[in-house]
Amino acid sequence: MRLNALLPVIALALVVPRVGAQQTHVLLVTGLGGEPQYRAAFHSAASELYDVAKTKWGVAPASLIYLSEDQAIDGTRITGRSSREELERAFLALGQRAAPGDIVFVFIVGHGSGEGAQSTVNLPGRDPTAAEYASWLSGFGRQTVIFVNASSASGDFVRALAAPGRVVVTATRTAMERNESVFAKYFTQGFATGEADADKDERVSVFEAFDFARKEVVRAYETEKKLLTEHAALSDTALATTVVFGGTPASADPRVAALVAERRVFEDSLTALRARKDSTDPAAYERELERLLVAIAEKSQAIRALGGRE
């Protein structure tokens, strides 16, 4: 059976590779706020993710970069100015630290504009285009990249940046949705509070955070009796389901513990396989990928059948 035919089943049954088997690298960027309330909202979202990455995800200080329009806003967290030049240096720095199989998480929030590959987020100085972001991300072909543009008018970043091994999340579906977005608030909240943990496994996947934020955005607009003017988008649901952040749940049931340990072997094999993707025959890679995903899904189903928390 082809892998594509199995993806709906895997997406439901799969509990995903352990972040503990990988290193996570985080780049947070806030653009020009313009007005005080926007500057505060952008910083609130980025600083919340900063704290989550530091305290819950165990991201090393050298792999946690926060760039903002003004470092004086928060001298403790902010590490530099969010100019194009500093942004390029940050991508280069993470590229030197990130090993094959690692996760690179990029989060940008601000005022967006443009169209297609020329879409931008307003930063101090010249704004880099979506095409330039794509160029910077091309250096992470052996890592899993999560790129979140939580800005207004961000939708065209999906098409401009989508690639294998990469999840692109945007606050809007198109560049025409230009009204200020509230997606960032709920996306970061889902990680920080654990409210996005739909399967209650004490970990939050990228898809869970996205889905939680999308629903909360709709709820917020309905509460304020406003017309919904933002529709979040995601490039790869299957991959977004397989990238999780958070703790490692345990079980007192020895049968569940044994199954979790067996699944962990498959998860580590999956991480190793992804790391050597470039040097593996494509057909052989797909066969082994399918075998490992199905094996992980089967172990997860068995854990559920025993009433275990995954």
Backbone torsions as a table, in degrees:
resi	resn	phi	psi	omega
1	MET	NA	138.5	-178.7
2	ARG	-71.0	150.5	-178.2
3	LEU	-60.2	-40.4	-178.2
4	ASN	-58.6	-34.8	180.0
5	ALA	-70.2	-23.2	-178.2
6	LEU	-89.0	-15.3	-171.7
7	LEU	-58.3	-41.9	178.5
8	PRO	-59.9	-37.6	178.8
9	VAL	-69.6	-44.0	-178.4
10	ILE	-63.6	-40.2	-178.9
11	ALA	-60.6	-32.1	179.4
12	LEU	-82.1	-36.6	-171.1
13	ALA	-97.1	-19.9	-168.2
14	LEU	-78.9	129.0	163.7
15	VAL	-105.3	135.0	-152.3
16	VAL	-95.5	171.0	-177.3
17	PRO	-56.4	144.2	-178.9
18	ARG	-71.0	130.1	173.8
19	VAL	-64.4	-26.6	179.9
20	GLY	-61.6	-21.4	179.0
21	ALA	-84.1	-2.2	-177.8
22	GLN	-132.5	168.6	169.9
23	GLN	-103.4	143.5	178.7
24	THR	-111.3	136.1	-179.8
25	HIS	-123.6	131.5	-171.0
26	VAL	-125.1	131.4	174.1
27	LEU	-123.3	119.0	179.7
28	LEU	-112.3	133.4	-176.3
29	VAL	-136.4	126.6	171.8
30	THR	-114.1	135.0	-178.5
31	GLY	-87.8	-170.8	179.5
32	LEU	-65.5	126.3	-178.9
33	GLY	-80.6	-36.6	-177.3
34	GLY	80.2	-73.1	179.2
35	GLU	-103.6	150.0	-175.2
36	PRO	-53.6	-38.9	-176.6
37	GLN	-68.0	-32.3	177.9
38	TYR	-74.7	-41.1	177.8
39	ARG	-58.8	-42.2	179.9
40	ALA	-67.1	-41.0	-179.5
41	ALA	-65.9	-41.8	179.5
42	PHE	-63.2	-45.0	-178.7
43	HIS	-67.7	-36.8	179.7
44	SER	-60.1	-44.4	-179.5
45	ALA	-66.0	-47.3	-177.0
46	ALA	-67.6	-41.3	-178.7
47	SER	-68.5	-32.2	176.6
48	GLU	-64.7	-43.8	176.8
49	LEU	-66.3	-37.0	177.8
50	TYR	-57.2	-49.1	-178.3
51	ASP	-65.1	-39.4	177.7
52	VAL	-63.0	-46.1	-179.3
53	ALA	-62.3	-37.7	-177.5
54	LYS	-75.3	-44.6	-171.9
55	THR	-94.7	-31.9	-176.0
56	LYS	-104.3	-32.9	-177.5
57	TRP	-94.4	-12.7	178.3
58	GLY	68.2	32.2	179.9
59	VAL	-71.9	131.5	-179.7
60	ALA	-65.5	146.1	-179.2
61	PRO	-52.9	-39.1	-179.0
62	ALA	-70.5	-15.9	-179.7
63	SER	-105.7	12.5	-179.5
64	LEU	-122.3	102.3	-174.8
65	ILE	-116.7	130.2	178.4
66	TYR	-127.2	115.5	179.1
67	LEU	-110.1	134.8	-178.0
68	SER	-139.9	166.4	179.8
69	GLU	-64.5	-26.6	-176.6
70	ASP	-147.3	113.9	-177.7
71	GLN	-65.4	-21.8	-179.1
72	ALA	-68.3	-17.0	177.7
73	ILE	-59.2	-37.5	-177.4
74	ASP	-160.3	89.9	-176.5
75	GLY	-69.1	-15.2	-179.0
76	THR	-79.6	-44.9	-175.9
77	ARG	-93.5	-43.5	-172.5
78	ILE	-70.7	129.1	-175.0
79	THR	-106.0	-8.9	-179.5
80	GLY	-178.0	177.6	-178.3
81	ARG	-87.0	142.8	-175.8
82	SER	-85.8	48.3	175.2
83	SER	-83.9	165.2	178.8
84	ARG	-58.8	-41.5	-177.4
85	GLU	-65.0	-44.2	179.1
86	GLU	-67.7	-34.9	178.7
87	LEU	-64.8	-43.5	178.5
88	GLU	-62.9	-40.9	178.6
89	ARG	-64.3	-37.2	-179.9
90	ALA	-65.4	-41.9	177.3
91	PHE	-63.0	-40.3	178.8
92	LEU	-65.1	-40.9	180.0
93	ALA	-63.9	-43.7	179.1
94	LEU	-68.4	-34.1	177.4
95	GLY	-62.2	-32.2	178.4
96	GLN	-76.6	-25.2	-177.7
97	ARG	-92.4	-32.2	-172.6
98	ALA	-74.4	124.3	177.9
99	ALA	-92.0	162.5	175.3
100	PRO	-54.8	135.2	-179.5
101	GLY	89.6	-9.4	178.0
102	ASP	-73.1	169.9	176.9
103	ILE	-110.3	132.2	175.8
104	VAL	-116.0	117.0	-175.5
105	PHE	-111.9	116.9	-179.9
106	VAL	-115.5	128.8	-179.9
107	PHE	-129.8	122.2	-179.5
108	ILE	-126.2	135.1	176.6
109	VAL	-139.9	138.3	-179.5
110	GLY	174.0	-157.2	175.7
111	HIS	-96.2	121.8	-178.3
112	GLY	-105.1	163.2	177.8
113	SER	-163.6	175.9	174.1
114	GLY	103.6	-165.2	-177.9
115	GLU	-155.6	137.5	176.5
116	GLY	57.8	-140.1	-177.9
117	ALA	-66.6	-12.4	179.4
118	GLN	-94.8	5.3	178.0
119	SER	-63.2	148.7	-176.3
120	THR	-140.7	168.8	165.8
121	VAL	-120.3	133.0	-174.7
122	ASN	-70.0	116.1	-179.8
123	LEU	-121.8	166.1	174.3
124	PRO	-60.5	130.8	-178.6
125	GLY	81.8	-153.0	-177.8
126	ARG	-72.9	133.8	-178.5
127	ASP	-83.7	124.8	173.3
128	PRO	-68.0	146.6	-179.6
129	THR	-89.1	168.4	175.8
130	ALA	-58.6	-35.5	178.4
131	ALA	-63.2	-35.7	178.1
132	GLU	-70.9	-39.4	175.1
133	TYR	-60.0	-41.4	178.6
134	ALA	-60.3	-39.4	178.6
135	SER	-64.4	-43.8	178.5
136	TRP	-63.8	-39.3	-178.7
137	LEU	-72.2	-18.4	-178.3
138	SER	-62.5	-19.4	178.4
139	GLY	-78.2	-1.3	-178.0
140	PHE	-114.1	41.2	-178.4
141	GLY	-68.2	-18.1	-178.6
142	ARG	-106.2	8.0	175.3
143	GLN	-116.1	164.7	170.8
144	THR	-92.4	123.5	-175.9
145	VAL	-109.4	129.4	171.5
146	ILE	-111.8	112.8	-178.8
147	PHE	-115.2	115.5	-178.1
148	VAL	-114.4	116.9	172.4
149	ASN	-108.2	99.4	-176.2
150	ALA	-93.4	24.8	-178.1
151	SER	-90.4	165.5	171.2
152	SER	-67.2	155.5	176.7
153	ALA	54.9	35.0	-172.7
154	SER	-96.0	-5.4	-169.1
155	GLY	-56.4	-34.3	-177.2
156	ASP	-70.7	-10.7	176.8
157	PHE	-65.6	-27.0	-179.6
158	VAL	-60.7	-52.8	-178.8
159	ARG	-66.6	-36.4	-176.7
160	ALA	-72.0	-28.6	-172.6
161	LEU	-112.2	-13.2	-175.2
162	ALA	-57.9	136.6	-179.2
163	ALA	-164.6	161.1	176.7
164	PRO	-58.4	141.0	179.4
165	GLY	74.5	17.6	-175.2
166	ARG	-138.7	133.5	173.4
167	VAL	-110.1	125.5	177.4
168	VAL	-112.7	123.6	178.7
169	VAL	-115.9	133.5	176.5
170	THR	-130.2	150.5	-178.8
171	ALA	-73.7	-23.4	-178.9
172	THR	-127.8	160.3	-177.6
173	ARG	-81.6	-30.8	-179.3
174	THR	-139.2	172.1	175.2
175	ALA	-75.7	-9.8	-179.5
176	MET	-80.5	-15.2	177.9
177	GLU	-85.5	85.8	-168.7
178	ARG	-96.2	-11.9	179.7
179	ASN	-63.7	152.5	-177.4
180	GLU	-58.4	133.9	-174.8
181	SER	-94.4	148.9	174.3
182	VAL	-111.2	6.5	-176.6
183	PHE	-57.3	-42.7	-176.1
184	ALA	-56.7	-40.1	-178.7
185	LYS	-57.1	-46.3	-175.2
186	TYR	-82.1	-30.9	177.5
187	PHE	-63.0	-47.2	179.7
188	THR	-71.1	-34.8	178.1
189	GLN	-61.3	-39.2	179.7
190	GLY	-59.0	-39.0	176.9
191	PHE	-74.2	-44.2	-172.2
192	ALA	-68.5	-41.1	-176.0
193	THR	-96.1	-15.3	-175.6
194	GLY	81.2	4.9	-179.6
195	GLU	-63.5	-23.2	-179.8
196	ALA	-79.7	-6.3	-176.6
197	ASP	-72.8	79.3	-172.9
198	ALA	-64.7	-36.5	-177.9
199	ASP	-94.1	6.0	174.4
200	LYS	55.2	42.7	178.8
201	ASP	-103.3	12.7	178.2
202	GLU	68.6	15.4	174.6
203	ARG	-134.1	154.9	-179.6
204	VAL	-122.5	122.1	176.0
205	SER	-84.7	163.2	177.4
206	VAL	-60.5	-39.9	179.1
207	PHE	-65.6	-41.2	178.7
208	GLU	-60.7	-43.3	178.7
209	ALA	-63.3	-41.5	178.5
210	PHE	-63.4	-47.8	-176.5
211	ASP	-66.2	-40.2	176.8
212	PHE	-60.7	-49.2	-178.4
213	ALA	-62.3	-42.6	-179.6
214	ARG	-58.6	-44.3	-179.5
215	LYS	-69.5	-38.5	-179.9
216	GLU	-69.0	-32.9	175.9
217	VAL	-61.8	-46.9	178.7
218	VAL	-59.6	-44.2	-179.4
219	ARG	-61.8	-40.7	-179.0
220	ALA	-64.2	-42.6	179.4
221	TYR	-66.7	-39.8	179.7
222	GLU	-65.9	-39.4	179.5
223	THR	-62.0	-39.2	-179.4
224	GLU	-88.7	3.7	178.7
225	LYS	54.6	45.9	178.7
226	LYS	-113.4	152.0	175.0
227	LEU	-69.3	130.6	-179.3
228	LEU	-66.5	118.0	-176.7
229	THR	-116.3	10.9	175.9
230	GLU	-141.2	135.8	-179.4
231	HIS	-133.2	106.8	-175.7
232	ALA	-65.1	152.9	-179.5
233	ALA	-132.6	154.4	-179.3
234	LEU	-143.1	137.5	-171.2
235	SER	-84.7	-29.3	-171.8
236	ASP	-147.4	92.6	-177.2
237	THR	-63.1	-42.2	-177.3
238	ALA	-61.0	-47.3	179.4
239	LEU	-68.6	-39.2	179.9
240	ALA	-61.2	-28.7	177.6
241	THR	-73.5	-24.9	-174.7
242	THR	-96.1	7.2	176.8
243	VAL	-116.5	113.7	-175.7
244	VAL	-122.6	156.3	177.4
245	PHE	-134.1	140.1	176.6
246	GLY	136.4	-159.7	-174.9
247	GLY	-80.6	177.9	177.3
248	THR	-112.9	103.0	-177.7
249	PRO	-63.9	152.9	178.8
250	ALA	-124.7	168.4	178.5
251	SER	-140.3	144.7	177.7
252	ALA	-81.1	-16.3	-179.7
253	ASP	-77.1	117.4	-178.3
254	PRO	-61.6	-28.8	177.7
255	ARG	-67.5	-41.2	177.8
256	VAL	-66.6	-43.2	179.5
257	ALA	-59.6	-39.2	179.6
258	ALA	-66.2	-41.6	179.2
259	LEU	-65.6	-39.7	178.2
260	VAL	-62.8	-41.4	178.5
261	ALA	-64.4	-40.1	177.8
262	GLU	-65.4	-41.4	178.9
263	ARG	-64.3	-35.5	-178.9
264	ARG	-60.8	-36.1	177.6
265	VAL	-61.8	-44.0	178.2
266	PHE	-65.9	-38.1	179.4
267	GLU	-63.2	-43.0	178.6
268	ASP	-66.6	-35.8	176.4
269	SER	-64.5	-36.9	178.1
270	LEU	-65.4	-42.1	177.0
271	THR	-61.2	-44.8	179.5
272	ALA	-64.4	-39.3	179.1
273	LEU	-62.5	-45.6	179.8
274	ARG	-62.0	-34.5	-179.0
275	ALA	-67.3	-27.3	-179.2
276	ARG	-107.4	22.0	-177.7
277	LYS	-56.0	-43.6	-175.5
278	ASP	-63.6	-25.2	-176.6
279	SER	-104.2	9.7	-178.1
280	THR	-109.3	140.0	175.9
281	ASP	-56.0	130.8	-175.4
282	PRO	-54.6	-42.7	-179.7
283	ALA	-65.9	-42.6	179.1
284	ALA	-66.4	-37.3	178.5
285	TYR	-62.0	-45.1	-178.3
286	GLU	-66.0	-39.2	178.9
287	ARG	-63.1	-46.1	-178.5
288	GLU	-69.3	-37.2	177.1
289	LEU	-60.2	-45.2	179.2
290	GLU	-62.0	-44.7	-178.7
291	ARG	-60.0	-44.5	-176.8
292	LEU	-70.5	-41.5	179.3
293	LEU	-63.3	-42.3	179.0
294	VAL	-65.8	-41.4	179.9
295	ALA	-62.5	-42.3	178.5
296	ILE	-64.4	-43.0	179.5
297	ALA	-61.9	-41.4	179.8
298	GLU	-64.6	-41.4	177.2
299	LYS	-63.0	-39.6	-179.8
300	SER	-64.7	-40.9	177.6
301	GLN	-63.5	-39.6	179.1
302	ALA	-64.9	-38.8	178.3
303	ILE	-64.2	-43.2	177.9
304	ARG	-61.8	-40.2	-178.3
305	ALA	-62.1	-28.0	178.3
306	LEU	-90.0	3.1	179.0
307	GLY	77.1	17.3	-179.4
308	GLY	-81.1	152.2	173.5
309	ARG	-86.8	134.2	-175.1
310	GLU	-92.3	NA	NA
